[in-house]
Amino acid sequence: MRTVVLAVDQTQALDVIGPVEVFDAATQLVRARSRDAAGYDVQVVTPGGGDVALSNGLRLSAGPLPSRRALAGIDTILVAGGAGVRTLAPDDEAIAWLRSAAPHARRIASVCTGAFALAAAGLLEGRRATTHWAHCRDLACAHPNVEVDPEPIYVRDGAVWTSAGVTAGMDLTLALVEDDLGREVALEAARWLVLFLKRPGGQAQFSAGLAAQSAVREPLRALQDWIADHLDADLSVGALAARACLSERQFARAWRAETGLTPAAYVLALRVERARALLEDGQSVDAVARAAGFASAEVLRRVFHRRLGVGPSDYRARFRAAA
């Protein structure tokens, strides 16, 4: 399967090397079983060809962008992220090539801020996508017709795949391998690369606690710590306001100003995160609902379907299969 990885100056090294290593591991695995088995023929390209200056100071040799005549037969185009790709203009050579090459490929993918290149080329219009959590707001503001989801490790919308930052590109590539060659090959490739777990796309990019701002006021900052340790307690606005010695109205205003979230949204994010961790550990849905502070297993199911697009039982099953 012919795979083209697009990189420009100031590309993040792991955004290129990580996916290439996954493709190579999968190729070696299938060819060890059968010399005639199809693997991945990977080529890293850059406008004009030559060395790509990576963001860590190293240089990577790359070929030129495939010409129009050479576009036929491309299976996958993957755009690596980094500071350079985030600032490419719609008329840049790399974006123009991506726009013309995309219709010839079976699928398009991006790692980290490579999503900005896909958006600049018009390939994310009306689609759901993700990128590195630190740049989700910028992507959403620059491209309002893209449904930017800041939470998942990776997102698939039809033939277009996008991933979160840096190492998430390896999770994305393992998902591509699974789609092409099956779960067994993807899991074996993960073991070869000593990856702890082949994470599903619905897993969060980062802690919900880190997603919110830390409160400046000591009473609210202490309350943040207390909430994380008492998710099965009464965490209504009234109860939290009383613990902070504020009126409900004062508390709600101060909490949002300090954390960037309403109290209810903050608590729900932490409860979902706790539920994910417990499900990944193999606990039952009923036990998880109680421990994470949900009123019932049914409430937990509704929240999971709404936020993650998958039920808690299916979420747990994915981790069991990967383990």
Backbone hydrogen bonds, N-H to C=O, Kabsch-Sander energy under -0.5 kcal/mol:
donor,donor_aa,acceptor,acceptor_aa,energy
2,R,73,G,-0.5
3,T,41,D,-2.8
4,V,76,T,-2.8
5,V,3,T,-0.5
5,V,43,Q,-2.8
6,L,4,V,-0.6
6,L,78,L,-2.8
7,A,5,V,-0.5
7,A,45,V,-2.5
10,Q,53,A,-4.3
11,T,8,V,-1.1
11,T,53,A,-0.6
12,Q,81,G,-2.4
15,D,12,Q,-1.0
16,V,12,Q,-0.7
16,V,13,A,-1.3
17,I,13,A,-2.7
18,G,14,L,-1.6
20,V,16,V,-2.0
21,E,17,I,-2.6
22,V,18,G,-1.9
23,F,19,P,-2.7
24,D,20,V,-2.4
25,A,21,E,-2.5
26,A,22,V,-2.4
27,T,23,F,-2.1
28,Q,24,D,-2.5
29,L,25,A,-2.0
30,V,26,A,-2.2
31,R,27,T,-2.1
32,A,28,Q,-1.5
33,R,29,L,-0.9
34,S,30,V,-1.7
37,A,34,S,-1.8
41,D,1,M,-2.3
42,V,40,Y,-0.8
43,Q,3,T,-2.4
45,V,5,V,-2.9
46,T,63,G,-2.4
49,G,46,T,-2.2
50,G,62,A,-2.6
52,V,60,L,-3.0
53,A,51,D,-0.5
54,L,52,V,-0.8
54,L,58,L,-2.7
55,S,11,T,-2.6
57,G,54,L,-1.8
60,L,52,V,-2.3
62,A,50,G,-2.2
63,G,44,V,-2.7
70,A,67,S,-0.8
71,L,68,R,-1.2
74,I,71,L,-1.8
75,D,2,R,-2.4
76,T,2,R,-1.8
77,I,107,R,-1.6
78,L,4,V,-2.9
79,V,109,A,-2.4
80,A,6,L,-2.5
80,A,78,L,-0.6
83,A,10,Q,-0.9
84,G,10,Q,-0.8
86,R,82,G,-1.2
87,T,83,A,-0.6
87,T,84,G,-0.9
88,L,85,V,-1.1
92,D,89,A,-2.2
96,A,92,D,-2.8
97,W,93,E,-2.5
98,L,94,A,-2.2
99,R,95,I,-2.5
100,S,96,A,-1.9
101,A,97,W,-2.6
102,A,98,L,-2.1
104,H,101,A,-1.7
105,A,101,A,-0.6
105,A,102,A,-1.4
106,R,74,I,-0.6
106,R,75,D,-1.1
107,R,75,D,-1.6
108,I,159,A,-2.5
109,A,77,I,-2.8
110,S,161,W,-1.2
111,V,79,V,-2.5
112,C,164,A,-1.7
114,G,111,V,-2.4
115,A,112,C,-1.5
116,F,113,T,-1.7
117,A,113,T,-0.6
117,A,114,G,-0.7
118,L,114,G,-1.6
119,A,115,A,-2.5
120,A,116,F,-2.5
121,A,117,A,-1.8
122,G,119,A,-1.6
123,L,118,L,-2.7
124,L,118,L,-0.5
125,E,122,G,-0.5
126,G,145,N,-2.1
127,R,124,L,-2.5
129,A,147,E,-2.5
135,H,132,H,-2.4
136,C,132,H,-0.5
136,C,133,W,-0.8
139,L,135,H,-2.2
140,A,136,C,-2.5
141,C,137,R,-2.4
142,A,138,D,-2.4
143,H,139,L,-1.8
146,V,143,H,-2.1
147,E,127,R,-2.7
148,V,146,V,-1.2
149,D,129,A,-3.1
149,D,147,E,-0.6
153,I,201,G,-1.4
153,I,203,Q,-0.9
154,Y,201,G,-1.0
155,V,162,T,-3.1
157,D,155,V,-0.5
157,D,160,V,-3.0
160,V,157,D,-1.6
161,W,108,I,-2.7
161,W,159,A,-0.5
162,T,155,V,-2.4
163,S,110,S,-1.0
164,A,153,I,-3.1
168,A,165,G,-2.2
169,G,166,V,-2.0
170,M,167,T,-1.6
171,D,167,T,-0.9
172,L,168,A,-2.5
173,T,169,G,-2.2
174,L,170,M,-2.4
175,A,171,D,-1.9
176,L,172,L,-2.0
177,V,173,T,-2.6
178,E,174,L,-2.5
179,D,175,A,-2.2
180,D,176,L,-1.8
181,L,177,V,-3.9
182,G,177,V,-0.6
182,G,178,E,-1.5
186,A,182,G,-1.8
187,L,183,R,-2.8
188,E,184,E,-2.3
189,A,185,V,-2.6
190,A,186,A,-2.1
191,R,187,L,-2.1
192,W,188,E,-2.5
193,L,189,A,-2.0
194,V,191,R,-1.4
195,L,190,A,-2.7
199,R,197,L,-1.2
203,Q,200,P,-1.7
205,Q,151,E,-1.8
211,A,207,S,-1.6
212,A,208,A,-1.3
213,Q,259,T,-1.9
221,R,217,R,-2.5
222,A,218,E,-2.7
223,L,219,P,-1.6
224,Q,220,L,-2.1
225,D,221,R,-1.6
226,W,222,A,-2.1
227,I,223,L,-2.7
228,A,224,Q,-1.8
229,D,225,D,-1.0
229,D,226,W,-0.6
230,H,226,W,-0.6
230,H,227,I,-1.4
233,A,230,H,-1.8
235,L,233,A,-0.8
240,L,236,S,-2.6
241,A,237,V,-2.8
242,A,238,G,-2.1
243,R,239,A,-1.8
244,A,240,L,-1.8
245,C,242,A,-0.9
246,L,241,A,-2.5
251,F,247,S,-3.1
252,A,248,E,-2.6
253,R,249,R,-2.0
254,A,250,Q,-2.7
255,W,251,F,-3.1
256,R,252,A,-2.0
257,A,253,R,-2.2
258,E,254,A,-2.1
259,T,255,W,-2.8
260,G,256,R,-2.2
266,Y,262,T,-2.3
267,V,263,P,-2.4
268,L,264,A,-2.5
269,A,265,A,-2.2
270,L,266,Y,-2.0
271,R,267,V,-2.5
272,V,268,L,-2.6
273,E,269,A,-2.1
274,R,270,L,-2.5
275,A,271,R,-2.5
276,R,272,V,-2.5
277,A,273,E,-2.1
278,L,274,R,-2.3
279,L,275,A,-2.5
280,E,276,R,-2.7
281,D,277,A,-1.0
282,G,279,L,-1.9
283,Q,278,L,-2.0
288,V,284,S,-2.4
289,A,285,V,-2.6
290,R,286,D,-1.9
291,A,287,A,-2.5
292,A,288,V,-2.6
293,G,289,A,-0.5
293,G,290,R,-0.9
294,F,289,A,-2.3
300,L,296,S,-1.9
301,R,297,A,-2.3
302,R,298,E,-2.4
303,V,299,V,-2.4
304,F,300,L,-2.5
305,H,301,R,-2.5
306,R,302,R,-2.2
307,R,303,V,-2.7
308,L,304,F,-3.0
309,G,304,F,-0.9
309,G,305,H,-0.8
310,V,304,F,-0.9
315,Y,311,G,-2.3
316,R,312,P,-2.4
317,A,313,S,-2.2
318,R,314,D,-1.8
319,F,315,Y,-1.2
320,R,316,R,-1.9
321,A,317,A,-2.5
322,A,318,R,-2.2
323,A,319,F,-2.5
